[in-house]
Every structure is written in C-alpha cells, then in structure tokens.
Amino acid sequence: MSKHNKQMNLNVFIMNAGHHEASWRYPGTEPHNITDIAYFKRIARIAEDAKFDSLFLADGLAVSKNIKHGAFVGLEPFTLLSALASVTEHIGLIGTVSTTYNEPFHVARKFASLDHISKGRAGWNIVTSGSEFEASNFSQDAHLEHHKRYERAREFLEVATGLWDSWEDDAVIIDREAGVFAEPGKVRAIEHAGDTFKVRGPLNIPRSPQGYPVLVQAGSSEDGKEFAAQYAEAIFTAQQTLKEAQQFYADVKARAARHGRNPDHLKILPGICAVIGATESEAKEKEQALNELTVPEYGLNQLSNMLGVDLFKYPLDGPLPELPNVSQINGNKSRFQLVADLARRDQLTIRQLIHRLAGGRGHRVFAGTAVQVADQLEEWFKQGGSDGFNVMPPYLPAGLEEFASQVVPELQRRGLFRTEYQERTLRGHFGLGRPLNQFSTAARLLEYEAK
C-alpha cells in the first residue's frame, strides 16, 4: 500500500492548562483543576470520541525556577493514566518515565500493571531527563553526562524487556485440582549483571496483553536518533519546516533499516500546536492574545535554561548573544540546536524568540482555520515528513475541542484519519505486532534458524 493510501496517527499531548506558556492566564482555561481527575477524564473522553490513537503525558522530576509564572507541574503519570484507563476503552495511554532517576524493576512492573489495567493500551515515553534540577532530588550532585545517560538507558531497557519476558504467555495455569497456579519452568529469573544494573528477576506480575508497552522516544540528538532507530516504535519530535521534517524522517527511517528493523514499525510524529480560528485573522488574533499574556521573566528563564546562557543580562529587543557549541550542552541537545537555528534563520530578537517558542517550546506553532491546519498536516504527511502528529493544544480544554470538532472531521473527509477504532490495543492502532517473548521456545527456534 502506498503512503498516500495510508492514514495518519494522531496522539494528543496533554499539558495541564495547555501548551502555550501563558495558557493558564487565557480565558476559559482551568489551571485550578490541574490536580483534579475529573478534568483529565473530560479531556481523555474528548480525545477518544475523536478517535485519537493515544494521549500522552510529559513528566519532570523537579520544580524549576519558573514556578512563580508557570503552571507546568502536576500529577504523576502512572497514577493519572491508571485512573484514565477506567473511563476509556480504546485510546492509548503513554507516560513519560526517566531511565536516569528510576530503577528498571519498578518501571517494568508499573508499565506491566498499566497494560493489564488498560487491557493493552500502555505506552512508555523513554527519556533520559534533560534538566540539571532533577539530579539534586535524587541524591546526585550533578546531572549524568549526556552520552552516559543514553548508555544507562540502553541497559535499562534491556533489563525492562527481560523482565516483561520473564513470564511466558501461558505460564499461568490455575489448575485448582492439582494445586498448580503457574508452571515454574515458564517463569524465569533473568539474572542480569551489567555495567549499571544487577537484577535477578523474574517480574512479580504475569506478561501483559501487549507483551511490552509501545516504546516511544523524544530525543533528536545523535544519541537520541540512534537510540530511537534501535528501540523506539514511535518518536515525538520537533521540526519547524517541512524540509527539516523530511530530513529527520529519512535519516531515522534509514537508521532503523540499518539495525535490521522494518522502518514502517517506527512512527514519526512531529509536534503541532494549532491555534484555530473561524478565519485566519481570528486565529492570528488568538495567537497574539496568548503571546501578550506571556511573562518575559518566565520566557527568559526557559530560554536561558535551554541555551545554557543567562539571557537576563541582554536587552529583550536585541539579538541573542554568542551561544555555546552544542557539544557543551548537557541537557536537551536537539532542542538547543533547533532554537539556535530558528533564531539565526529568522533573525529573531530575544523577545520574538520567546513568543515563537511560547506555544510549543520548539515544536511548530501554526495559526489558521481548521482547513488550513488540515492542509499543513496533509502536506507533511504526504511529502515524507511524518507518519502522523503529536497534537499539542495551546489551551485546554477548548483547544482540544476545536481540533477534535473541526480538524479531525476535515482529515476524515480527506480519508487521512480513521472514523472508527478498528483495534483495541495501542499496538493495534499503530500497526505494530506483539513482541515475541525472547525466552520462549519459538524465540529460541527463530534464533537457531537464523544461525
């Protein structure tokens, strides 16, 4: 089937009151409800009614210096997603969990639990943590160096997949007469002993409906792209132009092929923050109104942390100062490069750059009518820039309601998006198979035949 006959995948990225940094000040948003489960249930139902593949929660493990002017704090993902599983039936539930400040056994057990609770809808956004603030909450004096974080992540994932496979699918027998609950030969200790982790196993929960949660990754540095090409099944990425998106798409798909993977089993979903209006001018006015609510101090903090430079010393309406080389950045390298390139390409002042980043923190922001938004998504999808999109409503809940009620029907009319769910699991929505248990007889047979 040609790509033009395929349908795109849509994930909704839920961020408290919305993705725009001033969304909590925007009329109609509900910053007072960002710890209220009823609020998130309502958002999840809107997304599921629109037939989104999945919803996604970001997560950080520290409060930054921006707490005075920002609402980017909230509930822990496993707890929230488990609650949302009880009021939804089809939509995937993707949570962000760091491999730098967690242990593999805990994470493997929690994702297996979420997958059981949701009957096969769990997804893991694998991050290595990009903030220096997080280290001090975990008995560390400094953030682990970038490359070492990815080395740890690889071993972390090796342990987690081993634990998910430590129970074969038919290990649970429940023979009441014989008094046998499980077949001991099909529940295995993994006996992992690596550079960072030593884990005996097995996991203390049977294998889950999907086998593994869908593995998602969001880094676009060299380390991030290589990690994604080896392991990820979906990538949340940020590009500003179609050309950049096409280059990233081709690069990562080729890397996946070099690792012996089917590139179609790696879904690339660029972020899109769509400000929607009945007319283009109305949409632009909304975007301007949001930007006028930004607090310069907040934007300066965000930008300073992102670029590794104290921008408070420079005039808001002047250009960026000289920036460090990307090799000196120990946080999010790909986002640093994106922002530096954006400022240079469009010759932006610091204030203009703050406004450009306010809606998506480097993800693309587009203001227009629902038809214009659909045109943009169709172009990127059909021209080799994406397999779908990570939808980032600028304000909630209205921003999602507008996308769901206006853009989704337009995509459906064009045959670009489903009108009904065909599958019940997140793997099914993404067209992904269930991983073969690496310790099973079938897996050992395949390994033998390959030799």
Helices and strands as residue ranges (DSSP letters): G 3-5, E 9-14, G 23-25, G 31-33, H 37-49, E 54-57, G 65-68, H 77-85, E 92-98, H 104-118, E 122-127, H 132-135, H 146-164, E 172-175, E 180-182, G 184-186, E 192-193, E 198-199, E 214-217, H 222-231, E 234-237, H 242-258, G 263-265, E 267-276, H 280-292, H 296-307, G 311-313, G 326-328, H 333-346, H 350-358, E 364-368, H 370-382, E 388-391, H 398-402, I 403-407, H 408-413, H 426-429, H 441-450
